[in-house]
Amino acid sequence: MRGCLERIFLLVERVVTTFLYPWCLLRARLGGPARVPILMYHQVGRPLHPSMSRADCVSPREFEAQMRALRRSGYRVLPLSSVVRLLEAPGSKDLRRCAALTFDDGLRDQVAHARPVLRVHGFPATFFLVAGHAGQDAPLACHLFEGAAAGDRRGFPAGWLPLSWEQARRLAADGMEIGSHSISHRSLGGLGDGEIGLEVRRSKAILEERLGVRVDLFAYPFGSGAYGDCDGRAQAMLRAAGYRAAVTTAVGRNARGADRLALRRIPMEEGDGPFRLRCKLAGAYDWVGPLKDLWQRCVPRRERVGEMHPAGAGGGGEAAA
């Protein structure tokens, strides 16, 4: 039943989003409030299995097409930190037609397939790394396919393994921003205050020490406010640890004055061609956000949000690039 409802919604969503697009363009032309889309990617490569959500994995060919369409759209692609500054600045007129790119989980195929395309187009991006897994030669628990065990990489595609530290350093050297995605990739909502503090403070310290860069951006693992992944406790600890901003998986764009520790994002999918990309940039997809929140408040989640790989408590090893 759940799967049937999800398939029906996907069909309805595309129709509604298409019809909303002209209205969004008209509203912007008439001086409506500016909102900034933060595009969210996970993997750029081959999916682990055919049933994987289209929002979890975009093929290299489609990613290149999306970046080409983004360049032609007339939007300025800014580092996430610059977008945060603009959202905080009163009276700034620079919010219109700017966007940011983010990549969660820090996976090797992101470097293999996304990094070259970003460099060609001159696009900055923010890569959120799971500090306790970077440099490890084993998959994240949340990406395990059926039959695989935590810490077991036999038969696991190399592109889905965490970045080596050398790969992460190369991203930073390219001018890409590095953010924290916690130590263990567990939902912060299920943890005690002490564990949340460790996840946010220790991950920041590990990344800064290993990479020699400032880390003040955070992506909540799983990132749903409706499911409790990012609540007031987590925000307070992020603020105390020195983070400037944090992103969620809540759908939508961000207006001036948005909560910088609960920024919304737009998921990018395999089927997002040039027209659909323009729809998402313009805000025609924003209506999905409230419906997604309502769905999550009514329907139990299926993700494994509490599994912890043995490496998750440490700083990760030094793997080959």
Rosetta blueprint (number, residue, H / E / L):
1 M L
2 R H
3 G H
4 C H
5 L H
6 E H
7 R H
8 I H
9 F H
10 L H
11 L H
12 V H
13 E H
14 R H
15 V H
16 V H
17 T H
18 T H
19 F H
20 L H
21 Y H
22 P H
23 W H
24 C H
25 L H
26 L H
27 R H
28 A H
29 R H
30 L L
31 G L
32 G L
33 P L
34 A L
35 R E
36 V E
37 P L
38 I E
39 L E
40 M E
41 Y E
42 H L
43 Q E
44 V E
45 G L
46 R L
47 P L
48 L L
49 H L
50 P L
51 S L
52 M L
53 S L
54 R L
55 A L
56 D L
57 C E
58 V E
59 S L
60 P H
61 R H
62 E H
63 F H
64 E H
65 A H
66 Q H
67 M H
68 R H
69 A H
70 L H
71 R H
72 R H
73 S L
74 G L
75 Y L
76 R E
77 V E
78 L L
79 P L
80 L H
81 S H
82 S H
83 V H
84 V H
85 R H
86 L H
87 L H
88 E H
89 A L
90 P L
91 G L
92 S L
93 K L
94 D L
95 L L
96 R L
97 R L
98 C E
99 A E
100 A E
101 L E
102 T E
103 F E
104 D E
105 D E
106 G L
107 L E
108 R H
109 D H
110 Q H
111 V H
112 A H
113 H H
114 A H
115 R H
116 P H
117 V H
118 L H
119 R H
120 V H
121 H H
122 G L
123 F L
124 P L
125 A L
126 T E
127 F E
128 F E
129 L E
130 V L
131 A L
132 G L
133 H L
134 A L
135 G L
136 Q L
137 D L
138 A L
139 P L
140 L L
141 A H
142 C H
143 H H
144 L L
145 F L
146 E L
147 G L
148 A L
149 A L
150 A L
151 G L
152 D L
153 R L
154 R L
155 G L
156 F L
157 P L
158 A H
159 G H
160 W H
161 L L
162 P E
163 L L
164 S L
165 W H
166 E H
167 Q H
168 A H
169 R H
170 R H
171 L H
172 A H
173 A H
174 D L
175 G L
176 M L
177 E E
178 I E
179 G E
180 S E
181 H L
182 S L
183 I L
184 S L
185 H L
186 R L
187 S L
188 L H
189 G H
190 G H
191 L L
192 G L
193 D H
194 G H
195 E H
196 I H
197 G H
198 L H
199 E H
200 V H
201 R H
202 R H
203 S H
204 K H
205 A H
206 I H
207 L H
208 E H
209 E H
210 R H
211 L H
212 G L
213 V L
214 R L
215 V L
216 D L
217 L E
218 F E
219 A E
220 Y L
221 P L
222 F L
223 G L
224 S L
225 G L
226 A L
227 Y L
228 G L
229 D L
230 C L
231 D L
232 G H
233 R H
234 A H
235 Q H
236 A H
237 M H
238 L H
239 R H
240 A H
241 A H
242 G L
243 Y L
244 R L
245 A E
246 A E
247 V E
248 T E
249 T E
250 A E
251 V E
252 G L
253 R L
254 N E
255 A E
256 R L
257 G L
258 A L
259 D L
260 R L
261 L L
262 A L
263 L E
264 R E
265 R E
266 I E
267 P E
268 M L
269 E L
270 E L
271 G L
272 D L
273 G L
274 P H
275 F H
276 R H
277 L H
278 R H
279 C H
280 K H
281 L H
282 A H
283 G L
284 A L
285 Y L
286 D L
287 W L
288 V H
289 G H
290 P H
291 L H
292 K H
293 D H
294 L H
295 W H
296 Q H
297 R H
298 C H
299 V L
300 P L
301 R L
302 R L
303 E L
304 R L
305 V L
306 G L
307 E L
308 M L
309 H L
310 P H
311 A H
312 G H
313 A H
314 G L
315 G L
316 G L
317 G L
318 E L
319 A L
320 A L
321 A L
